[in-house]
Amino acid sequence: MSLRIAANLSLPSDAALWTFADLAIKGAGKTYAASVLAEEMVKDGTPIVAIDSMGIWWGLRVGVDNHEGLPIVVFGGSHKDLSIPVRQEKNRPIVDEDRLKLMVKAILEAGVSAILDTSEFSKNMQRRIVTIFVNELYHLNAPYGVRHVFIEEADQWCPQKLSGDVTASAGAIDDLVRRGGNFNLGCTLITQRSAVLNKDVLTQANCLIVLRILHKLDKKAVETWVESMARPDDPRIKKWYDSLRDLKDGEAWIWHPQTKLFERIQFRKRETLHATREYFRQAEFEQKDIRMMDVASFITKFRAVFDVKPRPERSLIGQQPGVPVPLVRSREVGVIGGDPVVPTGNPSPPQTIDILRSNPVVQTVRSLIGIVVPGDADHPKTALGKIAVVMKDDSRHSQHWTLTRVEKQFKARQWPLDGIEEAFNQLISWGILRIQSNKAYTFYASRVEITEKTVNVIAP
């Protein structure tokens, strides 16, 4: 699938692993643009996290114009489903660090998308919450598959001038931006203060979304990014700078040098509620009959990890109709062939994901799920089947797998490389491949059983 963010532009699904810098003056549409990107990722099957100090991202739960809201659990804020863990110490609230870390683990175990709404806390507490949350997400996420993190008001957590407790939150954001891709994390930095956002972090973004910018200092921040990415003698640059002040609301330049993407676009209309103060000031009150999507089954799955002791079994989550299920870990994960079955949206037992097609869809329920390999075990026709065969054949060196090593094995067998990266990431998401301290992956051969025509993947 792809991410349709404008009438004239769709991004590839793997843009979920990009690092976006979303820059604009107040009111030009930067949060709106980021929310469109979030809608597309969730519909494409990529879970997200939105770090929201403004208390507006809960609107993703509310559908507009006959669209459904998205299945996202809200932690904290005035529209919360669940609270951010806080405890009292000496008659004052402090962050419950152990419970917050467990909350992150439960989000990953349950495979849910989440909004971390910190808007009701003091600035110091917000920074502590963000520091712990992002650090824990960064260290735990790799085996759970691709996830994208949206960071609202990024300059609040990672400003140019560092001092006091902001140093810790800036360090966490810096790790996420610089090295998050190694742990299956992409992110979007959103700010109206381009000049204030830390330049060492800003220049690490590999895709720029810039809407209307007026102030000279903010334009200078954009120049800093351009200088790190583009040739200084590129004839387009001067004309491009001059056009930034004339962009309409929701209109943006999107620039991804690696893919040579350089387009002026108008972001499509949102399918969920843009829950800003301006919206609620509008006179047309009929559209304020707000109904948040029911996420009770998601919360149940989250609490199965967060609330129960001893440690509960891992489980999968239900999905709204028509939305591809995200790649998540479960006790028994895999694939079978056949026609797709659309999910009901009700709480569901372990599900099946069809990977013989290019896009995962919910399939029939099985207690044990196999990967159908058309042909035979010696000549598999799917990228996933080929990787399974390659790794089983080389089980003596099971602790040093990288994508580059897999590609070399494919080339030695004269197999095409189509779909190899997606298949590699699927094995990571199921826990069949686990990252090690040296950044290579261990292949758990005991969880893969190969028969003549089927590879059965048995996750923990």
N, C-alpha and C positions, 0 to 999 in steps of 0.2 A: 504494500500500500504506500501512500504518500501523504504528506501533510499539506492540505490545500488551504493556504493562508490568504490567498488573493485570487481574483478572477484570472490573472495572468501568471500566477506562480504557485507551484507545489514544490515543497522540499522533499527530499528522500526520507524514508523512515529512519535511516541512520543519523539524521540530523538531531535525533534525541541525545546523541553523544557529543554534539557540538557544544562549544561555549559561546553564548550570545552576549553581546553588550547592547542593551536596549536603552537608548539615550534620547531625551527630549525635554523641552521645557514643560512646566506644569500645564495640564489641559490639552496637550498635543496628541495624546493617545498612546503613551508608552505602555501603561498597564493594560489598556484595551488590546493592544497588539500582542502583548505577552499572553493574555488570556485566550486569544484566538489560537496561539501556538499551543497552549496547554490543552484546549479542547481537542485539537487535532491529535496530539500525542495520546491522550486518554482513549480516544476513539480508535486509534491505531494499535492499542494494546500496551502502551508504555505507561507504567504507573508514574505519578509525579509527586513531588512535595513542593508546596508553596510556603515560603517563610514570609509572613505577612504582619508587618507592624502597623498597618493602616486599618485593619479590620474590614476589608472589602472583598477578599478572595472567596468568601463563602458563597458569593453569587454564582460560582460554577455549579453549585448544587441545584440551581433554579433554572429550568428551561424557559425560553421565551419564543414567541412566534411559532408555536406548535412543536418545538423541539423538547426533548427530554433533558432534565438536569443530569449531571454526571455523578457517578458513584464515588464520592470523595468524603472521607471522614474529617470533620472539623474539630481540631483540638484547641481549646481556649477561645476567648472572645465572647461577644454577646450572642452569637449563633452557634455555640459549641455543641457538639455531640458528647464530648468527653473533655475533662479538665486537663490542663498541663500540670504535672505533679508538683505540688508546693507543700511545705510543712512549716509549722510554727517553731521558732526558736527564739527564746527570750522575748516573747510577745511581739515578734515581727516575722513576716513571711520570708522564707528563703526557698530557693530551688531545691527540690528533692532529687539530688543528682542520680542516685541509684535507680529510682523509679523512672526518671526521665530516660536513662540509658535502656532500661527494660522496655519503655514505651517505643523507642526506636526499633529495638529487636522485634517487638510484637508487630509493628507496622510492616517490617520486612517479612516476617514469618507468615502473616496473613495475606501479604501481597496487595495491601490496600494503598490507594492514593490518599494523601493527607494534606491538610492545611494546618500549619502551625501559626495560629493567630496570637501574637504576643501583645496586642494593642492595649490590653488592660493592665499591663505591668509597668513598673518604673523602667527608665532607660537602663539602669544598672542590671536589674533582673532580666530584662530582655536580652542584653548582651550575654549574660551568663547562660540563659536558656539556649540561645543560638549557638554559642560556643560548644556546649555539651552535645546538643542535638547534631550539629554538623560534623563534629569530630567522630561521634559514634557511628553516624551514617557512613562516613568516609571509610572507617575501619571495618564495618560489617557488611557492606553492600555487595561486594564482588560476586559471591556465589549465588546471589538472588536475581541476577540479570540486570538489564538496562533500566535505569530510573533517571528522571530529569528533575532538577531542583531549580525552582524559580525563587529569586531573592529580591523581594520588594525593598525599595530604599536601601540599596546595597551600600551606599556611602555611609549609612548609619553604622554598619557593622565593620566596614573596611575603608575608613577615610584615608586621605593623604597623610595627615598628621596623626601619628600614633602616640598614645599615652594612656596610662592607667589600665582599666579593665578592657578598653577597646582593643588593646594589643592582642588579647587572647582571641576575641572574635575575629579580628583581622587575620590572625594566623590560621584559624580554622577555614575561613573563606579562601585564603591563599592556597592552602593544600587542596581544597576542592577544585579550584580553578586550574591550578597547574597540573595536578596529577589525578584528578577525579576520573578521567577516562580510563586509567589503568584499573579502576575498580567499578567499571560499568556505570559511571555517573557523568551526566552532562549537566550544564547549568545555564541559567539566564540571569545576568546582572541587570537590574532595572534601577535607573536613577534619573532624577531631573537635575542633579548637581554633578554633571560630568567633570567639572573642574575640581570637585572635592573628592571623588572616588580615587582610591589609591592607584597611581599610574602603573606600578609594577603588576597589579592585578588586571587593570584594564587592558594592558597591552598583551596579556595572555589570551584574551578572547580571540577566537578564530573566525567569528562572524559578527559583523556590525549591523545593527538595526538602528538607524538614526532617523528620527522624525524631526519636527521643527525645532531649530535651535537658533537663538538670537544673540545671547551674550558672548562677548569676545572670548572670555576665559573658558566657557564651555566649548566654543569652537576650537580653541587651542587644545583642549583635551582630545577632541576628535582628531586633530592633526597629529597628536602624539601616537594614536593608534595607527593612522594612515602611514606615518613615517616608518612604523615597525613592520608594515605589511606590504606596502606598494612602492613602486619605483618613484622617486621624487620628481622625475621628469615626465611622468605620465600626463599626457595633455588633457585628460579628463578631469584632473584634480581641481584646478582653479574654477572651472565651470561648476563642478560639483559642490564645492564650498559655497559658492554664491547662491546656489539653489536651495540651501538648507533653510533659510529664513522664509522662503515662500511656500513651503510645504503646507498642505491643508491638514486639518485634524484627521488622524488615521493614515495619512500618506507618509511613506517612508522610503528611504534608500536602504536596500539590503545588499551587503557586500560580503562575500565569502571567497577570498582570494584562491584558496586551494582548489575549488571547483570552478573558478572563473565566473562565479555568479556575481553580477553587478546590475541590479534592476531597481527601477523606481516603481513602487507598487502602492495600491490602496488596499489596506487590510480589509478582508471581507467582514460582513456584519457578524457580530457575536451571536451564538446560539444559546448562550446563557446570560444571566443577569449581570449587568455592569453596575454593581451595587455601590455607587458613589453618592455623595451628598447631593450632587446636582440632579441625579436621577430622582431622588425622593422629594426634590423641590418642584418637580414638574406638576402641572395642573391635572394631567390625565391620570386620575387615581385608580381607574379600573385595572391598570397594569400592575398595581401594587398588591393584588391578591396573590401574595407570594406563597408558593408551595415548594418546599425543599424536597428533593428526591429522598425517598425512604432508604436509609442505609443500615437498617436494623441488623440484617444478616451479616453485613461487613463488621459491624461493631461486635457481634457475637463471636466472629472469628478472631477479631483482635483480642477480645477479653479471654479467649481460650488460652492465649499465651500470657497476657498481661496479669490476669487476676488469679489464675489457678496455680497452686503449688501441691505437689511437685510439678516440674515442667510438663506441660501438656503436649499432646501430639500435634504435629504441624497439620495444617489443613488449607484447603483452597477456599475461594470466595465465589459468591454468585455474581452475575453481571446483569446489567440492564439489557433488554432485548436489542439485538442488532449490533452490540459492541463487542469486538474481538476480545477474548480473555487475555490478560497480560501473562507473560511467561513467568511463572512463580514456582517455587519449590513445593513439593509435597512428599508424602511418604512413598507414593507410587506414581510416577509420572512417565508419560511416554506418548506414543502415537499409534493410531490404527488408521486403515484406509476407509473408504466409503464416503457417502454423501454427508455434508455438514448438517448438524442439527442446531437450530437457533436456541440459545439459552432462554429460560423462562423468567429469569430475574428473581426466582425464589431461592432460599438457601439451598445449596447443592452439595452433594457428596463429591468425592474426588472426580475430576473431569478429565476428558481426553482432548488433545489438541492435534489437529491434522497438520503435519508438516510436509506432507507430500505436495501440498499446494504452496504457493509463494507466501500466502498470508495465513497465520494461524486462526482457526475458528473453533468454536466449541463443538465437540463431537459427542458421541454417546458415552455413557458412564460405564467403566469397567473397573474391576478390582486390580487387574494387572494389564498393563497397556504395552503393546509392542510397536516397533517401527517397521512397517512393511517396506521391504527392499525389493522392488521389482527386479527381476533377473535372478541372480543367486548371490550367495555370500562372497564368492570370489570376484564377482563383477556387479557390485551394487550400482544402482542408477541414481540414487539420491546422495547429496553431499553429506548428510548426516550418516547414512549407512556406510559411506566410504570412510569417513573419519573413524567410525566405530571399528571397522575392519582393520584400518591402519594401526590404530592404537592397541587393539587386541594382538595383532601380529608382532608388535614390538613391546610386549609387556615387560621385558627385562629392563627397559629404560622408561618406566612409567612416571617418573618424577620430574621430568625435564621437558614437558610439552609446551610449545609455544605455537602461535599461528604460523610463524615462519617455518618452523620445523614440519608442521603438517603440510604446508605448501610444497616443501622440498619432497616429501613423501609422495604427494600427488603427482608432481612433475616426474619423479622416477618411474611411476606407474603409467605415465602419459595420460593422466586423468585431467579434465578441465577443472579450473578453479572456481567455477560458478557456484555461488551459494556457500562457499567454504567458511567465510567469516560468520555468517548468520548461524550456520550449524555449530561452529565452535562456541559461539555465545550461548546457544541453546543448552549445550552440555554443561556450560558454566552455571546457567540459571537453574539446572536440575541438580547441581552438586556432584555430577559425575566427574567434572574437572574442578579442582580446588587450587586456588592460588597459594603459592608459597612465598617465603620471605625474599627469595631471589627473583621474584616476578614470573617465574615459570609455573606451570600447573602440574599437579599430580592427577593421573588418570586412575580412577578406581575400577579396575578391570573386573572385580568380583561383582559389580553391579550391572555388568553388561554380559548378556548371554546371546551368542550367535548360533542360529540354526541355519539350515540351507537357504531359506528365503526370508527369515525374519531376524531382526536384532531386537531383543527385549531389553529395555533400559529399566533398571530397578533402582530408583532413587532412595535415599535413606528415609 
